[in-house]
Amino acid sequence: MVTQVTSKDWRPIVKAFEQAIGKNGVIQKREELLVYECDGLTSYRQRPAVVVLPRTTEQVAAAVKICNQYNIPFIARGAGTGLSGGALPTENCVLIVTALMRQILDIDLENQRVVVQPGVINNWVTQAVSGSGFYYAPDPSSQIVCSIGGNVAENSGGVHCLKYGVTTNHVLGLKVVLPDGSIMTRAAKFLKCQGMT
Ligand SMILES: Cc1cc2nc3c(=O)[nH]c(=O)nc-3n(C[C@H](O)[C@H](O)[C@H](O)COP(=O)(O)OP(=O)(O)OC[C@H]3O[C@@H](n4cnc5c(N)ncnc54)[C@H](O)[C@@H]3O)c2cc1C
């Protein structure tokens, strides 16, 4: 059942987020929300009502389900370096930020595959495999700060992409939280790494 939200009744919603994600994964103080009011496109700003910082896919799904239950718009944000306003909040929205989803889950050098959470920073993938002679080719110039989730959404790339292709050419699978909060997996092994030549 969808519950309509007015400007006054965020408390039960925040409580539901805290139960699903933990108190330290929910931000609602006005001054702490300031940093989330825009991405790299700083001409446009809108403070979100609440920011949630899940650590797992299941917590993302729980947050999306709560948004659905209360009919609240939600927007994903990685590192917030996007230049097209994709992570720009709308009024009274919930921002789902992947900054705490920073685990490299699996490295399979034999098959040149890496599985990461979406908040992993682009350059960390190369750092994780470079000792074995590999690197992750898509290299936006923001690669020391931008996240893989943001790279996938924006299909980001840099100079290596002239030879090896952009992000879509390196993503072999995704675990996706759908707008109703269900989880869909389309995967073999997720990111492809190149051998160094
Ligand atoms: C100095 C600078 C240099 C840059 N250079 C380049 C460059 O060379 N090449 C290039 O392509 N881009 C470049 N960019 C743009 C930007 O860094 C990229 O678009 C990057 O991929 C954004 O990643 P992010 O983690 O910051 O994403 P965010 O800005 O947080 O989000 C970008 C979009 O992705 C969505 N998103 C984020 N995470 C998820 C997720 N887990 N699931 C679903 N949707 C998600 C957001 O809703 C938003 O629409 C540059 C930006 C800066 C500031």
The ligand as an SDF file (V2000), in Angstrom:
LIG
                    3D

 53 58  0  0  0  0  0  0  0  0999 V2000
   37.2410   16.6880  -13.1410 C   0  0  0  0  0  0  0  0  0  0  0  0
   36.3010   15.7320  -13.8450 C   0  0  0  0  0  0  0  0  0  0  0  0
   36.7650   15.0330  -14.9330 C   0  0  0  0  0  0  0  0  0  0  0  0
   35.9060   14.1460  -15.6020 C   0  0  0  0  0  0  0  0  0  0  0  0
   36.3870   13.4470  -16.6650 N   0  0  0  0  0  0  0  0  0  0  0  0
   35.6000   12.5590  -17.2970 C   0  0  0  0  0  0  0  0  0  0  0  0
   36.0990   11.7970  -18.4180 C   0  0  0  0  0  0  0  0  0  0  0  0
   37.2420   11.8890  -18.8010 O   0  0  0  0  0  0  0  0  0  0  0  0
   35.2510   10.9310  -18.9980 N   0  0  0  0  0  0  0  0  0  0  0  0
   33.9560   10.7570  -18.5720 C   0  0  0  0  0  0  0  0  0  0  0  0
   33.2380    9.9380  -19.1400 O   0  0  0  0  0  0  0  0  0  0  0  0
   33.4480   11.4610  -17.5330 N   0  0  0  0  0  0  0  0  0  0  0  0
   34.2400   12.3570  -16.8900 C   0  0  0  0  0  0  0  0  0  0  0  0
   33.7500   13.0760  -15.8230 N   0  0  0  0  0  0  0  0  0  0  0  0
   32.3580   12.9020  -15.4070 C   0  0  0  0  0  0  0  0  0  0  0  0
   32.1430   11.8950  -14.2590 C   0  0  0  0  0  0  0  0  0  0  0  0
   33.3090   11.7370  -13.4580 O   0  0  0  0  0  0  0  0  0  0  0  0
   31.7090   10.5440  -14.8040 C   0  0  0  0  0  0  0  0  0  0  0  0
   30.4500   10.6620  -15.4220 O   0  0  0  0  0  0  0  0  0  0  0  0
   31.6220    9.4550  -13.7240 C   0  0  0  0  0  0  0  0  0  0  0  0
   31.3170    8.2130  -14.3370 O   0  0  0  0  0  0  0  0  0  0  0  0
   30.5710    9.7390  -12.6520 C   0  0  0  0  0  0  0  0  0  0  0  0
   30.7650    8.8140  -11.6180 O   0  0  0  0  0  0  0  0  0  0  0  0
   30.2140    9.1290  -10.1410 P   0  0  0  0  0  0  0  0  0  0  0  0
   30.4980    7.9750   -9.2740 O   0  0  0  0  0  0  0  0  0  0  0  0
   30.7510   10.4360   -9.6780 O   0  0  0  0  0  0  0  0  0  0  0  0
   28.6640    9.2220  -10.4390 O   0  0  0  0  0  0  0  0  0  0  0  0
   27.5730   10.2810   -9.9280 P   0  0  0  0  0  0  0  0  0  0  0  0
   27.9360   11.6590  -10.4000 O   0  0  0  0  0  0  0  0  0  0  0  0
   27.3450   10.1100   -8.4880 O   0  0  0  0  0  0  0  0  0  0  0  0
   26.3140    9.7680  -10.7230 O   0  0  0  0  0  0  0  0  0  0  0  0
   26.2930    9.8360  -12.1280 C   0  0  0  0  0  0  0  0  0  0  0  0
   24.9910    9.1860  -12.6270 C   0  0  0  0  0  0  0  0  0  0  0  0
   25.0430    7.8100  -12.3320 O   0  0  0  0  0  0  0  0  0  0  0  0
   23.9270    7.4290  -11.5410 C   0  0  0  0  0  0  0  0  0  0  0  0
   24.4230    6.4020  -10.6240 N   0  0  0  0  0  0  0  0  0  0  0  0
   25.5100    6.4670   -9.8210 C   0  0  0  0  0  0  0  0  0  0  0  0
   25.6960    5.3120   -9.1720 N   0  0  0  0  0  0  0  0  0  0  0  0
   24.6860    4.5010   -9.5600 C   0  0  0  0  0  0  0  0  0  0  0  0
   24.3100    3.1720   -9.2350 C   0  0  0  0  0  0  0  0  0  0  0  0
   25.0250    2.4320   -8.3780 N   0  0  0  0  0  0  0  0  0  0  0  0
   23.2100    2.6520   -9.8150 N   0  0  0  0  0  0  0  0  0  0  0  0
   22.4810    3.3740  -10.6940 C   0  0  0  0  0  0  0  0  0  0  0  0
   22.7750    4.6320  -11.0480 N   0  0  0  0  0  0  0  0  0  0  0  0
   23.8680    5.1890  -10.4890 C   0  0  0  0  0  0  0  0  0  0  0  0
   23.4640    8.7040  -10.8640 C   0  0  0  0  0  0  0  0  0  0  0  0
   22.0720    8.6640  -10.5410 O   0  0  0  0  0  0  0  0  0  0  0  0
   23.7450    9.7190  -11.9450 C   0  0  0  0  0  0  0  0  0  0  0  0
   22.6940    9.7270  -12.9000 O   0  0  0  0  0  0  0  0  0  0  0  0
   34.5770   13.9890  -15.1550 C   0  0  0  0  0  0  0  0  0  0  0  0
   34.1200   14.7020  -14.0370 C   0  0  0  0  0  0  0  0  0  0  0  0
   34.9600   15.5640  -13.3910 C   0  0  0  0  0  0  0  0  0  0  0  0
   34.4580   16.3270  -12.1910 C   0  0  0  0  0  0  0  0  0  0  0  0
  1  2  1  0
  2  3  1  0
  2 52  2  0
  3  4  2  0
  4  5  1  0
  4 50  1  0
  5  6  2  0
  6  7  1  0
  6 13  1  0
  7  8  2  0
  7  9  1  0
  9 10  1  0
 10 11  2  0
 10 12  1  0
 12 13  2  0
 13 14  1  0
 14 15  1  0
 14 50  1  0
 15 16  1  0
 16 17  1  0
 16 18  1  0
 18 19  1  0
 18 20  1  0
 20 21  1  0
 20 22  1  0
 22 23  1  0
 23 24  1  0
 24 25  2  0
 24 26  1  0
 24 27  1  0
 27 28  1  0
 28 29  2  0
 28 30  1  0
 28 31  1  0
 31 32  1  0
 32 33  1  0
 33 34  1  0
 33 48  1  0
 34 35  1  0
 35 36  1  0
 35 46  1  0
 36 37  1  0
 36 45  1  0
 37 38  2  0
 38 39  1  0
 39 40  1  0
 39 45  2  0
 40 41  1  0
 40 42  2  0
 42 43  1  0
 43 44  2  0
 44 45  1  0
 46 47  1  0
 46 48  1  0
 48 49  1  0
 50 51  2  0
 51 52  1  0
 52 53  1  0
M  END
$$$$
